Amino acid sequence: MNTERRRVGAVYAALLAMSVVALLFATGLVHDVLSARVAAAGAAVIAFVKAWMVAMDFMELRGTPLQRWAQGWFVVVAGICLALILR
């Protein structure tokens, strides 16, 4: 039980850190360094990684038969979104 609590705490801390980075992508701070397309693609990647982490750890899909289907879905949808953003 203790290792699971540590894992949940680590995932939660990572989600918070990625939220701060996504906030930087949403504000004008990153647009001085990156183009709008690259900033949008970076924000989309962060969003899909966060959604994947929530699905695997907080919706408890990790270790279930649905894990591979969910991971495949995230990869396909993320790839389509990135292709549309960067085209």
PyRosetta script that sets phi, psi and omega in degrees:
from pyrosetta import init, pose_from_sequence

init()
pose = pose_from_sequence("MNTERRRVGAVYAALLAMSVVALLFATGLVHDVLSARVAAAGAAVIAFVKAWMVAMDFMELRGTPLQRWAQGWFVVVAGICLALILR")
pose.set_psi(1, -35.6)
pose.set_omega(1, -177.7)
pose.set_phi(2, -66.2)
pose.set_psi(2, -38.3)
pose.set_omega(2, 179.4)
pose.set_phi(3, -69.4)
pose.set_psi(3, -33.4)
pose.set_omega(3, 177.3)
pose.set_phi(4, -67.6)
pose.set_psi(4, -38.5)
pose.set_omega(4, 177.1)
pose.set_phi(5, -64.9)
pose.set_psi(5, -38.7)
pose.set_omega(5, 177.0)
pose.set_phi(6, -64.6)
pose.set_psi(6, -41.3)
pose.set_omega(6, 179.9)
pose.set_phi(7, -62.9)
pose.set_psi(7, -46.2)
pose.set_omega(7, 179.6)
pose.set_phi(8, -62.1)
pose.set_psi(8, -40.8)
pose.set_omega(8, 177.5)
pose.set_phi(9, -63.5)
pose.set_psi(9, -41.1)
pose.set_omega(9, 179.2)
pose.set_phi(10, -67.4)
pose.set_psi(10, -40.5)
pose.set_omega(10, 178.3)
pose.set_phi(11, -64.9)
pose.set_psi(11, -42.6)
pose.set_omega(11, 179.5)
pose.set_phi(12, -62.8)
pose.set_psi(12, -42.3)
pose.set_omega(12, 177.8)
pose.set_phi(13, -64.0)
pose.set_psi(13, -39.6)
pose.set_omega(13, 178.1)
pose.set_phi(14, -65.4)
pose.set_psi(14, -39.1)
pose.set_omega(14, 177.5)
pose.set_phi(15, -63.5)
pose.set_psi(15, -40.3)
pose.set_omega(15, 177.4)
pose.set_phi(16, -64.1)
pose.set_psi(16, -44.3)
pose.set_omega(16, 179.7)
pose.set_phi(17, -62.6)
pose.set_psi(17, -42.2)
pose.set_omega(17, 179.3)
pose.set_phi(18, -67.9)
pose.set_psi(18, -30.0)
pose.set_omega(18, 176.0)
pose.set_phi(19, -65.2)
pose.set_psi(19, -39.2)
pose.set_omega(19, 177.8)
pose.set_phi(20, -65.9)
pose.set_psi(20, -42.7)
pose.set_omega(20, 178.4)
pose.set_phi(21, -64.5)
pose.set_psi(21, -40.9)
pose.set_omega(21, 178.2)
pose.set_phi(22, -63.8)
pose.set_psi(22, -34.3)
pose.set_omega(22, 176.5)
pose.set_phi(23, -64.2)
pose.set_psi(23, -37.4)
pose.set_omega(23, 176.0)
pose.set_phi(24, -63.9)
pose.set_psi(24, -38.0)
pose.set_omega(24, 177.4)
pose.set_phi(25, -67.1)
pose.set_psi(25, -32.8)
pose.set_omega(25, -177.4)
pose.set_phi(26, -78.0)
pose.set_psi(26, -26.9)
pose.set_omega(26, 179.1)
pose.set_phi(27, -88.7)
pose.set_psi(27, 179.4)
pose.set_omega(27, -177.5)
pose.set_phi(28, -80.1)
pose.set_psi(28, -1.1)
pose.set_omega(28, -176.3)
pose.set_phi(29, -64.2)
pose.set_psi(29, -39.9)
pose.set_omega(29, -177.3)
pose.set_phi(30, -82.6)
pose.set_psi(30, -24.3)
pose.set_omega(30, -176.9)
pose.set_phi(31, -67.4)
pose.set_psi(31, -17.1)
pose.set_omega(31, 174.8)
pose.set_phi(32, -73.1)
pose.set_psi(32, -27.9)
pose.set_omega(32, -176.6)
pose.set_phi(33, -98.4)
pose.set_psi(33, -41.2)
pose.set_omega(33, -175.0)
pose.set_phi(34, -112.6)
pose.set_psi(34, 158.4)
pose.set_omega(34, 174.9)
pose.set_phi(35, -74.3)
pose.set_psi(35, 166.9)
pose.set_omega(35, -178.1)
pose.set_phi(36, -63.9)
pose.set_psi(36, -38.5)
pose.set_omega(36, 178.9)
pose.set_phi(37, -64.8)
pose.set_psi(37, -44.8)
pose.set_omega(37, -179.4)
pose.set_phi(38, -66.7)
pose.set_psi(38, -39.1)
pose.set_omega(38, 177.0)
pose.set_phi(39, -64.1)
pose.set_psi(39, -41.2)
pose.set_omega(39, 177.9)
pose.set_phi(40, -66.0)
pose.set_psi(40, -39.8)
pose.set_omega(40, 177.8)
pose.set_phi(41, -65.1)
pose.set_psi(41, -40.1)
pose.set_omega(41, 177.5)
pose.set_phi(42, -63.8)
pose.set_psi(42, -41.6)
pose.set_omega(42, 177.8)
pose.set_phi(43, -65.3)
pose.set_psi(43, -38.2)
pose.set_omega(43, 178.5)
pose.set_phi(44, -66.3)
pose.set_psi(44, -41.3)
pose.set_omega(44, 177.8)
pose.set_phi(45, -61.9)
pose.set_psi(45, -44.6)
pose.set_omega(45, 178.2)
pose.set_phi(46, -61.0)
pose.set_psi(46, -41.7)
pose.set_omega(46, 179.9)
pose.set_phi(47, -63.4)
pose.set_psi(47, -42.2)
pose.set_omega(47, -179.8)
pose.set_phi(48, -71.2)
pose.set_psi(48, -35.6)
pose.set_omega(48, 175.8)
pose.set_phi(49, -64.9)
pose.set_psi(49, -41.6)
pose.set_omega(49, 177.7)
pose.set_phi(50, -64.1)
pose.set_psi(50, -42.8)
pose.set_omega(50, 178.5)
pose.set_phi(51, -63.7)
pose.set_psi(51, -40.1)
pose.set_omega(51, 177.1)
pose.set_phi(52, -61.9)
pose.set_psi(52, -44.5)
pose.set_omega(52, -179.9)
pose.set_phi(53, -64.1)
pose.set_psi(53, -41.8)
pose.set_omega(53, 178.6)
pose.set_phi(54, -64.0)
pose.set_psi(54, -43.8)
pose.set_omega(54, -179.0)
pose.set_phi(55, -64.7)
pose.set_psi(55, -42.2)
pose.set_omega(55, -176.8)
pose.set_phi(56, -73.8)
pose.set_psi(56, -40.1)
pose.set_omega(56, -171.3)
pose.set_phi(57, -101.5)
pose.set_psi(57, -37.6)
pose.set_omega(57, -176.5)
pose.set_phi(58, -97.7)
pose.set_psi(58, -24.0)
pose.set_omega(58, 172.7)
pose.set_phi(59, -94.9)
pose.set_psi(59, 1.2)
pose.set_omega(59, 173.5)
pose.set_phi(60, 57.4)
pose.set_psi(60, 45.4)
pose.set_omega(60, 174.3)
pose.set_phi(61, -87.5)
pose.set_psi(61, -15.4)
pose.set_omega(61, -178.9)
pose.set_phi(62, -64.8)
pose.set_psi(62, 128.3)
pose.set_omega(62, 178.2)
pose.set_phi(63, 84.4)
pose.set_psi(63, 6.8)
pose.set_omega(63, 178.4)
pose.set_phi(64, -107.0)
pose.set_psi(64, 166.0)
pose.set_omega(64, 176.9)
pose.set_phi(65, -62.8)
pose.set_psi(65, -22.6)
pose.set_omega(65, 179.8)
pose.set_phi(66, -79.7)
pose.set_psi(66, -7.6)
pose.set_omega(66, -176.4)
pose.set_phi(67, -60.4)
pose.set_psi(67, -47.4)
pose.set_omega(67, -178.8)
pose.set_phi(68, -64.3)
pose.set_psi(68, -40.0)
pose.set_omega(68, 178.5)
pose.set_phi(69, -64.2)
pose.set_psi(69, -43.4)
pose.set_omega(69, -179.8)
pose.set_phi(70, -65.4)
pose.set_psi(70, -43.0)
pose.set_omega(70, 178.9)
pose.set_phi(71, -64.1)
pose.set_psi(71, -41.0)
pose.set_omega(71, 177.1)
pose.set_phi(72, -62.8)
pose.set_psi(72, -40.9)
pose.set_omega(72, 178.7)
pose.set_phi(73, -61.9)
pose.set_psi(73, -45.1)
pose.set_omega(73, 179.3)
pose.set_phi(74, -61.6)
pose.set_psi(74, -41.6)
pose.set_omega(74, -179.3)
pose.set_phi(75, -65.1)
pose.set_psi(75, -45.1)
pose.set_omega(75, -178.5)
pose.set_phi(76, -65.4)
pose.set_psi(76, -49.3)
pose.set_omega(76, -177.6)
pose.set_phi(77, -66.2)
pose.set_psi(77, -40.1)
pose.set_omega(77, 177.8)
pose.set_phi(78, -63.9)
pose.set_psi(78, -41.6)
pose.set_omega(78, 178.2)
pose.set_phi(79, -62.2)
pose.set_psi(79, -42.5)
pose.set_omega(79, 178.3)
pose.set_phi(80, -64.3)
pose.set_psi(80, -45.1)
pose.set_omega(80, 179.6)
pose.set_phi(81, -62.3)
pose.set_psi(81, -43.7)
pose.set_omega(81, 179.2)
pose.set_phi(82, -65.4)
pose.set_psi(82, -38.0)
pose.set_omega(82, 177.2)
pose.set_phi(83, -62.6)
pose.set_psi(83, -40.6)
pose.set_omega(83, 178.2)
pose.set_phi(84, -69.7)
pose.set_psi(84, -36.2)
pose.set_omega(84, 179.1)
pose.set_phi(85, -70.0)
pose.set_psi(85, -41.1)
pose.set_omega(85, -172.8)
pose.set_phi(86, -91.8)
pose.set_psi(86, 0.0)
pose.set_omega(86, -177.8)
pose.set_phi(87, -72.8)
pose.dump_pdb("model.pdb")
